[in-house]
């Protein structure tokens, strides 16, 4: 695991005090797998992950990404959100009783509102990727790259997306020259680009977007970091 912060990424051991820590699903699962009653329950060496959760750092864990992504490869209903929150809070309390979890004045409605605010954009981004990705699932040459860019921008214009994060990702897929570029790994592109692949890619972008906004909102009062195990 590592932390994405303003300016790049850092190893877990360098987390600052007074940090709001956004965690994706694989991190929440690892916390539950690894700890019980504030102790490491597995016979494994201590590592930098433990330096966050067992060192009494002044952190607050935010479960928004876990809740909004859901566990059904689709945006959850309000009822599903309620169920997930109850389950994860109980599991985290068993794992790390003293871990502070971010709470919001509106309670679960905060997550409903977050999902509702993002839903249209998420669906448009998924539709865009399903249209454009099969056309850019190839190695580009100097001659074909210009047509690839035109395809991406024309599709974005048709869908009234503008220069959205998902459009930037598709452009990077065309422009980055490595056979397995960062853009290609995030996009997970293929000729048969399923709704599930589109959802996974879009939720990664949603995580980054949430991080940007959290940083801009809280930078005067808190440090902001996103912890993930995804490459």
N, CA, C and O of each residue as an XYZ file, in Angstrom:
924
protein
N       0.845     -1.194      0.000
C       0.000      0.000      0.000
C       0.883      1.249      0.000
O       2.029      1.217      0.450
N       0.339      2.323     -0.502
C       1.055      3.600     -0.503
C       0.021      4.718     -0.433
O      -1.180      4.464     -0.534
N       0.483      5.950     -0.260
C      -0.412      7.097     -0.114
C      -0.272      8.026     -1.312
O       0.838      8.369     -1.718
N      -1.405      8.428     -1.871
C      -1.413      9.502     -2.860
C      -1.702     10.794     -2.103
O      -2.690     10.899     -1.377
N      -0.821     11.774     -2.286
C      -0.946     13.053     -1.589
C      -0.763     14.173     -2.608
O      -0.463     13.923     -3.775
N      -0.948     15.417     -2.149
C      -0.719     16.545     -3.040
C       0.730     16.539     -3.496
O       1.651     16.595     -2.682
N       0.921     16.469     -4.813
C       2.282     16.468     -5.348
C       2.805     15.120     -5.769
O       3.850     15.047     -6.416
N       2.112     14.038     -5.423
C       2.607     12.732     -5.860
C       2.208     11.624     -4.909
O       1.065     11.570     -4.456
N       3.154     10.729     -4.601
C       2.849      9.608     -3.697
C       3.994      9.449     -2.709
O       5.129      9.841     -2.981
N       3.671      8.857     -1.542
C       4.674      8.595     -0.504
C       4.397      7.233      0.118
O       3.261      6.759      0.088
N       5.431      6.594      0.686
C       5.205      5.356      1.435
C       4.349      5.624      2.673
O       4.315      6.740      3.191
N       3.672      4.597      3.128
C       2.760      4.731      4.267
C       3.447      5.287      5.514
O       2.835      6.031      6.280
N       4.705      4.932      5.717
C       5.409      5.327      6.941
C       5.539      6.839      7.075
O       5.772      7.344      8.174
N       5.393      7.559      5.984
C       5.575      9.009      6.015
C       4.265      9.776      6.169
O       4.232     10.982      5.923
N       3.202      9.116      6.563
C       1.938      9.806      6.766
C       2.102     10.874      7.850
O       2.790     10.657      8.847
N       1.469     12.019      7.645
C       1.543     13.102      8.616
C       0.436     12.952      9.646
O      -0.602     12.344      9.381
N       0.671     13.513     10.821
C      -0.407     13.624     11.796
C      -1.494     14.544     11.250
O      -1.263     15.327     10.329
N      -2.681     14.431     11.837
C      -3.807     15.284     11.458
C      -4.180     15.093      9.981
O      -4.364     16.055      9.235
N      -4.284     13.822      9.590
C      -4.606     13.482      8.206
C      -5.998     12.866      8.101
O      -6.357     11.980      8.876
N      -6.781     13.353      7.124
C      -7.992     12.644      6.712
C      -7.556     11.638      5.648
O      -7.028     12.008      4.600
N      -7.786     10.378      5.938
C      -7.276      9.304      5.088
C      -8.433      8.650      4.341
O      -9.253      7.954      4.940
N      -8.494      8.875      3.039
C      -9.497      8.233      2.194
C      -8.980      6.855      1.803
O      -7.849      6.717      1.337
N      -9.805      5.846      1.992
C      -9.356      4.474      1.746
C     -10.260      3.783      0.731
O     -11.483      3.898      0.809
N      -9.669      3.070     -0.213
C     -10.499      2.323     -1.153
C     -10.863      0.959     -0.573
O     -10.453      0.616      0.536
N     -11.621      0.201     -1.319
C     -12.192     -1.039     -0.784
C     -11.122     -2.043     -0.381
O     -11.260     -2.727      0.633
N     -10.061     -2.133     -1.166
C      -9.057     -3.153     -0.842
C      -8.317     -2.825      0.460
O      -7.828     -3.731      1.135
N      -8.235     -1.558      0.812
C      -7.595     -1.171      2.070
C      -8.499     -1.487      3.260
O      -8.030     -1.989      4.281
N      -9.787     -1.196      3.130
C     -10.735     -1.525      4.207
C     -10.717     -3.031      4.454
O     -10.702     -3.480      5.601
N     -10.719     -3.800      3.380
C     -10.688     -5.267      3.511
C      -9.411     -5.727      4.203
O      -9.438     -6.661      5.004
N      -8.294     -5.071      3.894
C      -7.018     -5.447      4.512
C      -6.997     -5.118      6.009
O      -6.457     -5.886      6.805
N      -7.575     -3.997      6.384
C      -7.661     -3.643      7.810
C      -8.431     -4.717      8.563
O      -8.005     -5.169      9.626
N      -9.566     -5.119      8.005
C     -10.421     -6.120      8.656
C      -9.723     -7.479      8.707
O      -9.852     -8.214      9.686
N      -8.983     -7.809      7.643
C      -8.253     -9.085      7.594
C      -7.115     -9.109      8.598
O      -6.821    -10.155      9.178
N      -6.476     -7.972      8.809
C      -5.194     -7.914      9.502
C      -5.306     -7.721     11.014
O      -4.462     -8.210     11.766
N      -6.351     -7.007     11.463
C      -6.383     -6.590     12.867
C      -7.604     -7.113     13.628
O      -8.646     -7.415     13.047
N      -7.434     -7.206     14.940
C      -8.536     -7.548     15.838
C      -8.267     -6.895     17.190
O      -7.212     -7.084     17.795
N      -9.257     -6.116     17.650
C      -9.155     -5.439     18.944
C      -7.872     -4.604     19.060
O      -7.241     -4.549     20.115
N      -7.509     -3.961     17.955
C      -6.361     -3.064     17.977
C      -5.013     -3.733     17.887
O      -3.988     -3.071     18.051
N      -4.983     -5.023     17.631
C      -3.728     -5.766     17.530
C      -3.651     -6.492     16.197
O      -4.670     -6.760     15.561
N      -2.434     -6.804     15.784
C      -2.251     -7.594     14.564
C      -2.536     -9.051     14.897
O      -1.875     -9.640     15.753
N      -3.510     -9.623     14.225
C      -3.929    -10.987     14.574
C      -3.222    -12.048     13.745
O      -3.399    -13.241     13.990
N      -2.429    -11.634     12.774
C      -1.771    -12.578     11.879
C      -0.289    -12.686     12.211
O       0.318    -11.722     12.676
N       0.277    -13.825     11.979
C       1.706    -14.022     12.218
C       2.484    -13.536     11.001
O       3.024    -14.321     10.222
N       2.521    -12.234     10.870
C       3.234    -11.593      9.771
C       4.126    -10.496     10.348
O       3.833     -9.937     11.405
N       5.205    -10.197      9.650
C       6.079     -9.113     10.096
C       5.332     -7.785     10.050
O       4.458     -7.580      9.207
N       5.684     -6.897     10.957
C       5.121     -5.556     10.918
C       5.704     -4.808      9.719
O       6.869     -4.984      9.364
N       4.881     -3.982      9.115
C       5.330     -3.250      7.932
C       4.806     -1.815      7.977
O       4.254     -1.377      8.986
N       4.986     -1.097      6.880
C       4.617      0.322      6.861
C       3.112      0.528      6.968
O       2.664      1.572      7.442
N       2.330     -0.449      6.535
C       0.868     -0.379      6.701
C       0.527     -0.295      8.188
O      -0.309      0.507      8.603
N       1.189     -1.135      8.975
C       0.967     -1.123     10.428
C       1.388      0.204     11.052
O       0.839      0.612     12.076
N       2.358      0.876     10.439
C       2.826      2.148     10.999
C       1.743      3.214     10.960
O       1.830      4.209     11.681
N       0.731      3.023     10.135
C      -0.420      3.931     10.136
C      -1.412      3.532     11.217
O      -1.847      4.366     12.011
N      -1.762      2.268     11.244
C      -2.930      1.858     12.025
C      -2.611      1.351     13.431
O      -3.512      1.195     14.254
N      -1.339      1.097     13.705
C      -0.984      0.622     15.050
C      -0.070      1.587     15.804
O       0.376      1.268     16.906
N       0.214      2.745     15.241
C       1.184      3.662     15.846
C       0.522      4.887     16.477
O       1.193      5.876     16.771
N      -0.800      4.819     16.685
C      -1.525      5.925     17.328
C      -1.321      7.257     16.603
O      -1.218      8.313     17.228
N      -1.267      7.182     15.294
C      -1.197      8.413     14.506
C      -2.539      9.147     14.615
O      -3.593      8.528     14.764
N      -2.475     10.456     14.538
C      -3.694     11.263     14.610
C      -4.322     11.309     13.215
O      -4.140     12.271     12.469
N      -5.063     10.252     12.880
C      -5.700     10.180     11.561
C      -7.193      9.939     11.705
O      -7.674      9.454     12.730
N      -7.909     10.291     10.648
C      -9.342     10.039     10.574
C      -9.604      9.311      9.258
O      -9.275      9.824      8.189
N     -10.189      8.127      9.333
C     -10.440      7.314      8.140
C     -11.786      7.696      7.537
O     -12.803      7.725      8.230
N     -11.778      7.988      6.243
C     -13.012      8.312      5.533
C     -13.408      7.119      4.660
O     -12.611      6.641      3.853
N     -14.654      6.641      4.828
C     -15.098      5.433      4.117
C     -15.936      5.750      2.873
O     -16.578      4.860      2.315
N     -15.930      7.014      2.440
C     -16.786      7.410      1.312
C     -16.560      6.566      0.071
O     -17.521      6.150     -0.576
N     -15.296      6.305     -0.274
C     -15.006      5.547     -1.497
C     -15.513      4.117     -1.394
O     -16.053      3.570     -2.355
N     -15.333      3.514     -0.219
C     -15.847      2.168      0.021
C     -17.356      2.132     -0.179
O     -17.883      1.219     -0.815
N     -18.043      3.120      0.360
C     -19.507      3.145      0.345
C     -20.039      3.413     -1.067
O     -20.953      2.729     -1.526
N     -19.466      4.408     -1.754
C     -20.000      4.803     -3.060
C     -19.722      3.759     -4.136
O     -20.560      3.526     -5.007
N     -18.557      3.135     -4.080
C     -18.245      2.113     -5.094
C     -19.176      0.915     -4.975
O     -19.552      0.318     -5.984
N     -19.555      0.557     -3.740
C     -20.440     -0.584     -3.541
C     -19.718     -1.899     -3.785
O     -18.525     -1.930     -4.084
N     -20.467     -2.975     -3.652
C     -19.862     -4.304     -3.842
C     -20.577     -5.105     -4.931
O     -20.460     -6.329     -4.995
N     -21.323     -4.390     -5.792
C     -22.072     -5.064     -6.848
C     -21.653     -4.629     -8.250
O     -22.371     -4.886     -9.217
N     -20.503     -3.976     -8.371
C     -20.031     -3.463     -9.657
C     -21.033     -2.490    -10.283
O     -21.156     -2.401    -11.504
N     -21.737     -1.773     -9.425
C     -22.655     -0.727     -9.875
C     -22.919      0.208     -8.701
O     -22.683     -0.143     -7.545
N     -23.416      1.410     -9.019
C     -23.699      2.352     -7.949
C     -24.767      1.783     -7.019
O     -25.775      1.254     -7.487
N     -24.558      1.885     -5.716
C     -25.510      1.287     -4.776
C     -26.763      2.139     -4.592
O     -26.732      3.354     -4.792
N     -27.848      1.504     -4.215
C     -29.051      2.219     -3.800
C     -28.824      2.766     -2.390
O     -27.844      2.417     -1.732
N     -29.731      3.619     -1.937
C     -29.621      4.135     -0.573
C     -29.684      3.008      0.449
O     -28.990      3.039      1.465
N     -30.516      2.021      0.174
C     -30.645      0.877      1.099
C     -29.333      0.090      1.150
O     -28.909     -0.357      2.216
N     -28.702     -0.072     -0.002
C     -27.421     -0.775     -0.048
C     -26.347      0.020      0.687
O     -25.488     -0.556      1.354
N     -26.399      1.339      0.563
C     -25.456      2.202      1.278
C     -25.613      2.016      2.782
O     -24.624      1.854      3.497
N     -26.853      2.038      3.262
C     -27.102      1.852      4.699
C     -26.538      0.522      5.191
O     -25.908      0.441      6.246
N     -26.782     -0.512      4.399
C     -26.333     -1.855      4.780
C     -24.807     -1.925      4.831
O     -24.230     -2.490      5.760
N     -24.164     -1.340      3.816
C     -22.697     -1.365      3.779
C     -22.082     -0.590      4.934
O     -21.093     -1.023      5.525
N     -22.678      0.566      5.256
C     -22.145      1.393      6.341
C     -22.233      0.637      7.659
O     -21.268      0.603      8.423
N     -23.380      0.036      7.927
C     -23.535     -0.725      9.177
C     -22.505     -1.846      9.276
O     -21.879     -2.046     10.317
N     -22.342     -2.571      8.171
C     -21.415     -3.703      8.175
C     -19.975     -3.256      8.373
O     -19.254     -3.813      9.201
N     -19.556     -2.242      7.604
C     -18.150     -1.842      7.654
C     -17.806     -1.170      8.979
O     -16.702     -1.355      9.490
N     -18.727     -0.394      9.543
C     -18.446      0.235     10.830
C     -18.305     -0.810     11.937
O     -17.441     -0.694     12.805
N     -19.152     -1.817     11.896
C     -19.041     -2.898     12.883
C     -17.728     -3.655     12.722
O     -17.050     -3.954     13.705
N     -17.375     -3.961     11.477
C     -16.133     -4.708     11.227
C     -14.903     -3.895     11.637
O     -13.958     -4.445     12.203
N     -14.911     -2.590     11.354
C     -13.779     -1.742     11.713
C     -13.658     -1.588     13.225
O     -12.555     -1.503     13.766
N     -14.799     -1.555     13.895
C     -14.761     -1.445     15.364
C     -14.151     -2.694     15.991
O     -13.422     -2.607     16.979
N     -14.449     -3.841     15.421
C     -13.843     -5.091     15.908
C     -12.342     -5.092     15.630
O     -11.549     -5.523     16.467
N     -11.962     -4.607     14.453
C     -10.553     -4.633     14.053
C      -9.729     -3.601     14.833
O      -8.714     -3.933     15.444
N     -10.185     -2.349     14.799
C      -9.434     -1.245     15.413
C     -10.410     -0.358     16.188
O     -10.896      0.637     15.649
N     -10.702     -0.702     17.435
C     -11.724      0.022     18.210
C     -11.440      1.512     18.372
O     -12.376      2.299     18.517
N     -10.176      1.915     18.351
C      -9.826      3.318     18.588
C      -9.638      4.134     17.307
O      -9.318      5.322     17.357
N      -9.840      3.486     16.172
C      -9.688      4.207     14.908
C     -10.839      5.195     14.727
O     -12.009      4.820     14.814
N     -10.498      6.453     14.475
C     -11.542      7.472     14.283
C     -12.050      7.409     12.845
O     -11.272      7.457     11.893
N     -13.367      7.302     12.708
C     -14.011      7.267     11.391
C     -14.677      8.619     11.147
O     -15.355      9.146     12.029
N     -14.487      9.173      9.966
C     -15.087     10.466      9.645
C     -16.610     10.373      9.706
O     -17.214      9.461      9.141
N     -17.212     11.329     10.398
C     -18.672     11.394     10.491
C     -19.138     12.732      9.939
O     -18.421     13.730     10.001
N     -20.337     12.734      9.406
C     -20.873     13.939      8.774
C     -22.182     14.345      9.448
O     -22.941     13.488      9.900
N     -22.449     15.663      9.515
C     -23.647     16.143     10.223
C     -24.947     15.530      9.713
O     -25.893     15.357     10.481
N     -24.999     15.201      8.420
C     -26.233     14.655      7.842
C     -26.286     13.131      7.894
O     -27.216     12.528      7.359
N     -25.292     12.498      8.537
C     -25.298     11.042      8.665
C     -25.202     10.355      7.315
O     -24.426     10.765      6.452
N     -25.993      9.308      7.138
C     -25.928      8.542      5.889
C     -26.359      9.353      4.672
O     -26.002      9.019      3.542
N     -27.124     10.418      4.902
C     -27.555     11.266      3.785
C     -26.353     11.879      3.065
O     -26.425     12.171      1.871
N     -25.270     12.071      3.777
C     -24.048     12.583      3.138
C     -23.642     11.688      1.974
O     -23.275     12.178      0.906
N     -23.709     10.379      2.180
C     -23.309      9.434      1.138
C     -24.352      9.366      0.024
O     -24.000      9.205     -1.144
N     -25.638      9.487      0.381
C     -26.666      9.535     -0.661
C     -26.403     10.744     -1.573
O     -26.437     10.637     -2.799
N     -26.140     11.891     -0.938
C     -25.948     13.131     -1.706
C     -24.702     13.047     -2.579
O     -24.700     13.512     -3.719
N     -23.642     12.450     -2.038
C     -22.404     12.289     -2.804
C     -22.646     11.409     -4.025
O     -22.202     11.725     -5.129
N     -23.350     10.311     -3.816
C     -23.663      9.405     -4.930
C     -24.538     10.110     -5.964
O     -24.285     10.009     -7.165
N     -25.565     10.821     -5.502
C     -26.477     11.490     -6.425
C     -25.770     12.579     -7.222
O     -26.059     12.778     -8.402
N     -24.838     13.286     -6.574
C     -24.102     14.349     -7.264
C     -23.200     13.780     -8.355
O     -22.978     14.425     -9.380
N     -22.681     12.573     -8.135
C     -21.721     11.977     -9.073
C     -22.372     11.065    -10.113
O     -21.747     10.740    -11.123
N     -23.609     10.652     -9.882
C     -24.189      9.565    -10.675
C     -24.249      9.860    -12.161
O     -23.849      9.019    -12.966
N     -24.739     11.039    -12.553
C     -24.870     11.343    -13.980
C     -23.510     11.338    -14.655
O     -23.358     10.798    -15.751
N     -22.511     11.946    -13.998
C     -21.174     11.993    -14.578
C     -20.580     10.585    -14.685
O     -19.936     10.256    -15.682
N     -20.794      9.768    -13.670
C     -20.283      8.396    -13.696
C     -20.879      7.626    -14.868
O     -20.162      6.922    -15.579
N     -22.186      7.758    -15.071
C     -22.855      7.028    -16.164
C     -22.382      7.533    -17.532
O     -22.184      6.737    -18.450
N     -22.204      8.841    -17.670
C     -21.730      9.403    -18.937
C     -20.297      8.957    -19.218
O     -19.940      8.650    -20.355
N     -19.490      8.927    -18.171
C     -18.110      8.482    -18.348
C     -18.058      7.021    -18.768
O     -17.268      6.650    -19.636
N     -18.894      6.193    -18.157
C     -18.931      4.784    -18.529
C     -19.356      4.613    -19.978
O     -18.756      3.834    -20.718
N     -20.383      5.336    -20.382
C     -20.867      5.247    -21.763
C     -19.778      5.700    -22.741
O     -19.577      5.082    -23.786
N     -19.086      6.772    -22.396
C     -17.999      7.270    -23.237
C     -16.916      6.203    -23.409
O     -16.473      5.932    -24.525
N     -16.497      5.599    -22.293
C     -15.438      4.590    -22.369
C     -15.865      3.385    -23.188
O     -15.072      2.837    -23.954
N     -17.115      2.971    -23.027
C     -17.575      1.802    -23.784
C     -17.633      2.095    -25.282
O     -17.471      1.190    -26.100
N     -17.865      3.355    -25.638
C     -17.877      3.727    -27.057
C     -16.468      3.863    -27.625
O     -16.181      3.379    -28.721
N     -15.586      4.530    -26.863
C     -14.311      4.927    -27.443
C     -13.202      3.890    -27.243
O     -12.296      3.792    -28.071
N     -13.264      3.113    -26.150
C     -12.121      2.268    -25.806
C     -11.793      1.206    -26.855
O     -10.617      1.030    -27.172
N     -12.784      0.484    -27.416
C     -12.425     -0.509    -28.435
C     -11.702      0.101    -29.647
O     -10.940     -0.589    -30.326
N     -11.938      1.382    -29.915
C     -11.293      2.024    -31.072
C      -9.856      2.438    -30.785
O      -9.089      2.695    -31.713
N      -9.480      2.507    -29.496
C      -8.107      2.905    -29.156
C      -7.326      1.758    -28.508
O      -6.257      1.959    -27.933
N      -7.882      0.566    -28.616
C      -7.224     -0.621    -28.067
C      -6.232     -1.179    -29.095
O      -6.449     -2.238    -29.684
N      -5.134     -0.430    -29.292
C      -4.115     -0.847    -30.254
C      -2.868     -0.005    -30.018
O      -2.901      0.978    -29.278
N      -1.776     -0.400    -30.651
C      -0.566      0.395    -30.588
C      -0.602      1.442    -31.709
O      -0.862      1.126    -32.870
N      -0.336      2.682    -31.332
C      -0.431      3.769    -32.303
C       0.934      4.112    -32.884
O       1.969      3.961    -32.235
N       0.902      4.574    -34.116
C       2.097      5.087    -34.778
C       1.930      6.596    -34.941
O       0.877      7.153    -34.631
N       2.966      7.239    -35.425
C       2.870      8.683    -35.669
C       1.717      8.972    -36.627
O       1.017      9.974    -36.480
N       1.524      8.093    -37.604
C       0.469      8.319    -38.599
C      -0.927      8.101    -38.031
O      -1.858      8.830    -38.373
N      -1.079      7.100    -37.164
C      -2.433      6.766    -36.676
C      -2.823      7.533    -35.412
O      -3.998      7.581    -35.047
N      -1.832      8.135    -34.746
C      -2.109      8.803    -33.471
C      -3.061      9.991    -33.665
O      -3.939     10.222    -32.834
N      -2.894     10.718    -34.725
C      -3.746     11.891    -34.972
C      -5.217     11.479    -35.125
O      -6.111     12.154    -34.616
N      -5.456     10.375    -35.824
C      -6.830      9.891    -35.982
C      -7.385      9.426    -34.634
O      -8.560      9.641    -34.337
N      -6.542      8.791    -33.822
C      -6.984      8.365    -32.495
C      -7.423      9.536    -31.634
O      -8.441      9.462    -30.945
N      -6.655     10.614    -31.675
C      -7.009     11.821    -30.915
C      -8.337     12.381    -31.411
O      -9.196     12.770    -30.619
N      -8.492     12.416    -32.725
C      -9.736     12.943    -33.304
C     -10.934     12.103    -32.867
O     -11.992     12.648    -32.550
N     -10.773     10.781    -32.849
C     -11.861      9.888    -32.423
C     -12.268     10.183    -30.979
O     -13.456     10.274    -30.668
N     -11.281     10.330    -30.105
C     -11.564     10.605    -28.687
C     -12.297     11.931    -28.543
O     -13.316     12.005    -27.855
N     -11.788     12.980    -29.188
C     -12.381     14.311    -29.031
C     -13.765     14.394    -29.677
O     -14.656     15.056    -29.145
N     -13.950     13.734    -30.807
C     -15.273     13.730    -31.457
C     -16.303     13.029    -30.575
O     -17.429     13.507    -30.435
N     -15.923     11.902    -29.984
C     -16.834     11.168    -29.101
C     -17.172     11.996    -27.869
O     -18.323     12.025    -27.433
N     -16.173     12.667    -27.307
C     -16.408     13.535    -26.140
C     -17.351     14.668    -26.487
O     -18.208     15.039    -25.686
N     -17.192     15.225    -27.695
C     -18.063     16.327    -28.128
C     -19.499     15.842    -28.299
O     -20.439     16.521    -27.886
N     -19.670     14.672    -28.906
C     -21.017     14.107    -29.085
C     -21.718     13.925    -27.743
O     -22.929     14.119    -27.636
N     -20.952     13.551    -26.724
C     -21.534     13.268    -25.418
C     -21.502     14.471    -24.483
O     -21.888     14.379    -23.318
N     -21.031     15.611    -25.018
C     -20.989     16.860    -24.251
C     -20.206     16.693    -22.944
O     -20.630     17.143    -21.880
N     -19.057     16.037    -23.062
C     -18.220     15.810    -21.889
C     -17.161     16.887    -21.697
O     -16.677     17.077    -20.581
N     -16.784     17.608    -22.777
C     -15.710     18.581    -22.636
C     -14.392     17.888    -22.304
O     -14.216     16.705    -22.593
N     -13.464     18.636    -21.693
C     -12.180     18.043    -21.314
C     -12.319     17.495    -19.895
O     -11.809     18.061    -18.928
N     -13.022     16.387    -19.812
C     -13.277     15.703    -18.548
C     -12.098     14.785    -18.230
O     -11.298     14.466    -19.109
N     -11.997     14.365    -16.975
C     -10.936     13.429    -16.592
C     -10.919     12.186    -17.473
O      -9.853     11.694    -17.841
N     -12.102     11.680    -17.809
C     -12.162     10.449    -18.592
C     -11.673     10.686    -20.021
O     -11.122      9.781    -20.649
N     -11.873     11.897    -20.531
C     -11.374     12.245    -21.866
C      -9.850     12.355    -21.837
O      -9.165     11.903    -22.754
N      -9.332     12.963    -20.769
C      -7.877     13.055    -20.610
C      -7.261     11.656    -20.547
O      -6.217     11.401    -21.147
N      -7.921     10.755    -19.814
C      -7.425      9.377    -19.723
C      -7.375      8.724    -21.102
O      -6.387      8.077    -21.450
N      -8.439      8.892    -21.887
C      -8.472      8.299    -23.231
C      -7.396      8.918    -24.132
O      -6.765      8.214    -24.921
N      -7.190     10.228    -24.014
C      -6.139     10.883    -24.802
C      -4.753     10.360    -24.412
O      -3.899     10.147    -25.272
N      -4.539     10.157    -23.112
C      -3.259      9.617    -22.667
C      -3.043      8.202    -23.188
O      -1.913      7.806    -23.476
N      -4.127      7.443    -23.307
C      -4.021      6.084    -23.858
C      -3.500      6.127    -25.293
O      -2.745      5.252    -25.716
N      -3.907      7.147    -26.031
C      -3.445      7.297    -27.412
C      -2.002      7.814    -27.447
O      -1.200      7.370    -28.269
N      -1.681      8.745    -26.560
C      -0.421      9.476    -26.654
C       0.760      8.805    -25.959
O       1.899      8.969    -26.394
N       0.509      8.051    -24.885
C       1.613      7.411    -24.158
C       2.117      6.215    -24.956
O       1.322      5.425    -25.464
N       3.437      6.079    -25.066
C       3.999      5.165    -26.057
C       4.334      3.769    -25.537
O       4.526      2.854    -26.338
N       4.408      3.581    -24.226
C       4.741      2.249    -23.717
C       3.645      1.246    -24.032
O       2.473      1.606    -24.145
N       4.035     -0.022    -24.172
C       3.036     -1.056    -24.456
C       2.061     -1.238    -23.309
O       0.893     -1.558    -23.527
N       2.542     -1.033    -22.072
C       1.659     -1.094    -20.898
C       1.812      0.216    -20.128
O       2.412      0.252    -19.053
N       1.264      1.285    -20.689
C       1.387      2.601    -20.065
C       0.463      2.704    -18.856
O      -0.436      1.885    -18.667
N       0.704      3.724    -18.051
C      -0.160      3.955    -16.886
C      -1.614      4.142    -17.313
O      -2.526      3.644    -16.653
N      -1.831      4.857    -18.413
C      -3.194      5.083    -18.893
C      -3.861      3.772    -19.307
O      -5.041      3.554    -19.033
N      -3.102      2.911    -19.962
C      -3.651      1.631    -20.395
C      -3.999      0.749    -19.203
O      -5.024      0.066    -19.216
N      -3.156      0.756    -18.172
C      -3.415     -0.056    -16.987
C      -4.645      0.444    -16.229
O      -5.425     -0.352    -15.707
N      -4.810      1.750    -16.173
C      -5.979      2.306    -15.493
C      -7.251      2.050    -16.305
O      -8.302      1.732    -15.747
N      -7.143      2.190    -17.603
C      -8.301      2.010    -18.475
C      -8.698      0.540    -18.613
O      -9.874      0.227    -18.797
N      -7.713     -0.364    -18.525
C      -7.960     -1.804    -18.705
C      -8.658     -2.056    -20.046
O      -9.636     -2.800    -20.114
N      -8.154     -1.439    -21.092
C      -8.842     -1.459    -22.375
C      -8.756     -2.815    -23.062
O      -7.818     -3.585    -22.854
N      -9.749     -3.080    -23.874
C      -9.816     -4.312    -24.663
C     -10.849     -4.106    -25.763
O     -11.595     -3.127    -25.753
N     -10.884     -5.046    -26.716
C     -11.895     -4.966    -27.778
C     -13.298     -5.201    -27.221
O     -14.268     -4.577    -27.652
N     -13.382     -6.108    -26.259
C     -14.663     -6.376    -25.614
C     -14.682     -5.624    -24.282
O     -14.427     -6.202    -23.225
N     -14.984     -4.344    -24.352
C     -14.888     -3.489    -23.169
C     -16.225     -3.517    -22.421
O     -17.187     -2.841    -22.789
N     -16.244     -4.319    -21.365
C     -17.494     -4.576    -20.649
C     -17.886     -3.411    -19.751
O     -17.077     -2.530    -19.456
N     -19.130     -3.427    -19.330
C     -19.627     -2.420    -18.384
C     -18.847     -2.488    -17.072
O     -18.594     -1.464    -16.437
N     -18.468     -3.706    -16.673
C     -17.718     -3.881    -15.429
C     -16.353     -3.192    -15.512
O     -15.934     -2.529    -14.563
N     -15.656     -3.348    -16.648
C     -14.369     -2.683    -16.814
C     -14.541     -1.170    -16.803
O     -13.746     -0.451    -16.198
N     -15.579     -0.694    -17.473
C     -15.841      0.748    -17.497
C     -16.116      1.268    -16.096
O     -15.639      2.340    -15.723
N     -16.882      0.513    -15.320
C     -17.214      0.932    -13.955
C     -15.950      1.006    -13.101
O     -15.756      1.969    -12.360
N     -15.098     -0.004    -13.204
C     -13.873     -0.015    -12.414
C     -12.975      1.178    -12.751
O     -12.428      1.822    -11.856
N     -12.829      1.464    -14.037
C     -11.983      2.588    -14.449
C     -12.569      3.917    -13.979
O     -11.847      4.788    -13.494
N     -13.879      4.063    -14.127
C     -14.542      5.313    -13.751
C     -14.488      5.535    -12.241
O     -14.342      6.670    -11.787
N     -14.603      4.467    -11.468
C     -14.539      4.623    -10.017
C     -13.125      4.992     -9.564
O     -12.966      5.679     -8.556
N     -12.098      4.547    -10.292
C     -10.735      5.006     -9.997
C     -10.625      6.515    -10.226
O     -10.010      7.227     -9.432
N     -11.220      6.988    -11.304
C     -11.213      8.429    -11.573
C     -12.020      9.188    -10.523
O     -11.639     10.284    -10.111
N     -13.137      8.600    -10.094
C     -13.954      9.225     -9.049
C     -13.141      9.381     -7.765
O     -13.252     10.395     -7.076
N     -12.325      8.376     -7.444
C     -11.487      8.450     -6.247
C     -10.512      9.620     -6.343
O     -10.336     10.363     -5.377
N      -9.881      9.786     -7.499
C      -8.955     10.895     -7.686
C      -9.676     12.238     -7.609
O      -9.170     13.195     -7.023
N     -10.852     12.293     -8.205
C     -11.623     13.539     -8.193
C     -12.049     13.909     -6.774
O     -12.008     15.078     -6.391
N     -12.455     12.914     -6.007
C     -12.830     13.144     -4.612
C     -11.613     13.646     -3.825
O     -11.731     14.526     -2.972
N     -10.456     13.077     -4.123
C      -9.220     13.492     -3.460
C      -8.892     14.951     -3.777
O      -8.553     15.721     -2.878
N      -8.992     15.331     -5.047
C      -8.730     16.728     -5.427
C      -9.631     17.678     -4.642
O      -9.176     18.677     -4.085
N     -10.914     17.343     -4.615
C     -11.886     18.232     -3.968
C     -11.692     18.283     -2.454
O     -11.819     19.340     -1.837
N     -11.383     17.124     -1.864
C     -11.144     17.089     -0.417
C      -9.926     17.937     -0.059
O      -9.926     18.656      0.941
N      -8.893     17.841     -0.887
C      -7.689     18.638     -0.635
C      -8.012     20.133     -0.689
O      -7.608     20.890      0.193
N      -8.736     20.552     -1.720
C      -9.065     21.969     -1.863
C      -9.952     22.468     -0.730
O      -9.851     23.624     -0.319
N     -10.814     21.601     -0.230
C     -11.740     21.998      0.830
C     -11.057     22.049      2.200
O     -11.344     22.941      3.000
N     -10.164     21.107      2.473
C      -9.649     20.926      3.833
C      -8.186     21.318      4.023
O      -7.670     21.204      5.134
N      -7.502     21.774      2.974
C      -6.045     21.931      3.050
C      -5.590     22.902      4.136
O      -4.456     22.802      4.605
N      -6.448     23.839      4.548
C      -6.056     24.771      5.606
C      -6.139     24.133      6.988
O      -5.510     24.614      7.930
N      -6.915     23.048      7.117
C      -7.157     22.454      8.440
C      -6.589     21.052      8.600
O      -6.202     20.661      9.701
N      -6.537     20.285      7.501
C      -6.115     18.886      7.590
C      -5.145     18.555      6.462
O      -5.143     19.204      5.416
N      -4.325     17.540      6.693
C      -3.628     16.898      5.586
C      -4.591     15.899      4.943
O      -5.446     15.329      5.622
N      -4.450     15.694      3.651
C      -5.333     14.789      2.918
C      -4.483     13.726      2.231
O      -3.477     14.044      1.597
N      -4.886     12.472      2.355
C      -4.182     11.392      1.663
C      -5.185     10.320      1.246
O      -6.229     10.141      1.873
N      -4.846      9.623      0.188
C      -5.654      8.501     -0.309
C      -4.783      7.255     -0.253
O      -3.732      7.208     -0.892
N      -5.203      6.248      0.501
C      -4.416      5.027      0.631
C      -5.014      3.929     -0.256
O      -6.218      3.673     -0.229
N      -4.146      3.292     -1.036
C      -4.590      2.276     -1.972
C      -3.492      1.235     -2.169
O      -2.325      1.470     -1.854
N      -3.887      0.097     -2.688
C      -2.913     -0.927     -3.101
C      -2.920     -1.081     -4.622
O      -2.196     -1.919     -5.160
N      -3.723     -0.289     -5.312
C      -3.799     -0.380     -6.769
C      -2.550      0.235     -7.411
O      -2.068      1.282     -6.978
N      -2.044     -0.425     -8.438
C      -0.916      0.145     -9.164
C      -1.323      1.407     -9.910
O      -0.493      2.023    -10.579
